Amino acid sequence: MSTPNHEFSTETPKLAFDLYKNLITLDTGAIVLIAAFLNFFKDPQWKWAIVLCLCFFCLSIIGCLIILLSLVIDVRLRGRFGQTPKQVRYIIGGMLCAWGEYLIGLASFVAFVIKNLF
């Protein structure tokens, strides 16, 4: 029978991996939807908001890929995940960057839509 601490250490990388895969899916879906519906707006204002939005979604994808790669390397080479304070700092920092970039991209898209619809 495995201990709860062992189950936590084996399930955490799987959950983190799935979390960042889903964030990549959200980012790519947002990019596709923006590209599809951009022609909906006639003579749009604040075009810079769309550029900002697409840049931040792409940065979020890159950040997620880096985090996924670091998760794979960490688990594969060391057999553990987040065992040292340095690893935990990298994981938390990467998480904040990836989600922060996604939220900034989303906020700039919402600002663009609000400016052009009202």
N, C-alpha and C positions, 0 to 999 in steps of 0.2 A: 504494500500500500504506500502511495506517495504522500509526502508531507504537504501541507498547504503552501509552505514557502517554495517548495520545488514546483508545484503546479503554477504558482504565481510567476516564477521565473521562466517557465516554459511557455506559458500562455501570453505573457506580456508582449514579446516580440511579434507574435502572430496578430494580436489586436492592433499593435502599432502599425504593422505592415498593412493590414486591411484599412485602417484609418487613412493612411496616406494614399493608398490606391483609390479610395473613394474621393479624397480631395482632388486628386488628379482628374478623376472622372467629372467632378463638378467644374473644375477649371476648363477642361476641354469642351464640355457641354456648353458652358457660358460663351466661350469663344465662337463655337459653331452657331449658337443662337444669335449672337450679336452680328455675325457676318450675314446670317440669313435675313434678319429683320432690319438691317441698317438702311436698306432701300425704302423702307416704310416711311421714313422721315424725309419730307421734301424741304430742301434748303435748311439743313440742321444747323443749330447754333451750338457752341461749345464742342467743336470737333475734337479739341484737345482732351476732353474728358474720355472720349472713346479710345484715343491713343493711349492715355494713361491707364485706362481699364485693361486694354489688351496687353500692355506691357506688364502690369502687375499680375495678371492671370498667367502670363508666360513665366514670370519670375517665380510665381508660386509653384508652377509645374517643375521648374528646374530645382527649386528648393526641396520639393517632395522627392524628386528622383535622387538627390544627394542624400536625403535622410534614408530612403529605402536602401540605397547602396551601402550606407554606413551600418544600417541594421543587419544586412546580409553579411557584411564583413565581420561585424562584431560577433554575431552568433556563430558564424562558420569558423572563424579563427580561434575565438576564445571560449566558445561554448556557453557564454553567459551574456547577459544584457543589462546594461546600466549598473554595473557593480561598483564603479569608482565614482567619486564626486565629479571628476572631469567628464566622464561619459554622461552623467546625468545633466551637467551643464550644457553639453553639446545637444543632447536630446531636447531639453527644454528650450534652448535657444533656437534650434531648428524648427521646433513646433511653433513657437511664437512667430518666427519669420514667415513660415509657410501660411499659417492661418491669417496673420496680419496682412500679408500681400493679397490673399484672397479677399479679405474683407475690404481693403482699400479699393481693390478693383471693382468689387460689387458696389461700394458706395459711389464711386465715380460713375458707374453705369446708371445707377438710380438717379444721380444728379443730372446726368445727360437726358434721361427720359423725362424727368420732371420739368426741366427747362424747355424741352421741345414739345411737350404735350400741353402745357398750361401757359 
